[in-house]
Amino acid sequence: MLTIVVPAYGRGRFTMRFLDHIRKLPFQPKVQIRDDRLPVREYFAKVRDLVHAVNTPYAMLCDNDDLPTPQLQWCMDFLQRN
């Protein structure tokens, strides 16, 4: 299982496109989205808190304008085998 942490900063259109893309993956990752407009120090503290809250074997940190590839399943399988 994979958790995708998305520390978004506005740009709702990108977030919606990201979520639509996630639904089309061959597996269903757990997604944590945090949309805060905070000063940089507080923003990264929130990102740290999100990462520490992950309870799946694998985690990925990406922006809401990134589109995860279906090959993520291959990557997780590789990590599991090695």
N, C-alpha and C positions, 0 to 999 in steps of 0.2 A: 504494500500500500504506500502511496505517495501523498505527501501534503505539499501543496503549492502555496507559498506565502507571497501575497501581492500587496506591498505597501504603496497603494495608489495615492496620488495627489491630484484630485480633481479628474478632469478628462473622462467624464462619464461615458462618452461614446467609445473610447478605447476599452473601458472596463466591460461594457456590454458586448463588444466584439470579442474580447478575451473569454468571457463566460460562454458565449455562443460556440466558440472554437473548442473549449474544454468539453462541452457536451458531445462533440463529434469524435473524441478520442476513443480508442478501442478499450479503454479502462476508465474508471471513474475515480479521479483523485479527490482527496479532501482539499478544499480551497478555503483559505483564510484571507479575506480582503480587509484592509484597514485604510480608510480614506481620511486622513488628517491633514489639516493645514497648520502645522506646528513649526516652531523654530527648529533649526537643524538638529540641535542636541536632543531635544524632546522627541523629534521624529525618529531618530536612530534608536532612542531608548524604547520607543514603541515597537520598532522592528525587532529589536533584541527580545522584547517580551513575547512577540508573536513566534519567533524562532524557538524560544525556550518552551513554549506551550505545545510544540509539535509532539505528537505521540504515535507517529507512524515510523516504520523502519527507515524511510527515505523522505527527504525534504528538498524542495527546490525554491529558491528565492528569485522572483522575476518581477518585472515591471508590467503594468497593464497594457503596454503596447508591444509586449513580446507574445509570441504565439508558440506554446509548447508543441513539440513534434510528436507524432505517434510513436517514434522510435524510442521514446522514454521507457516504454515497456521493455524493449530490448536492453536498454541501459540498466534497468533495475534487475533484469534476469542475469545480466553479466555480473553485476555486483554481488548478487546472491550466490552465484557459482564460484566466484573468486574471492 
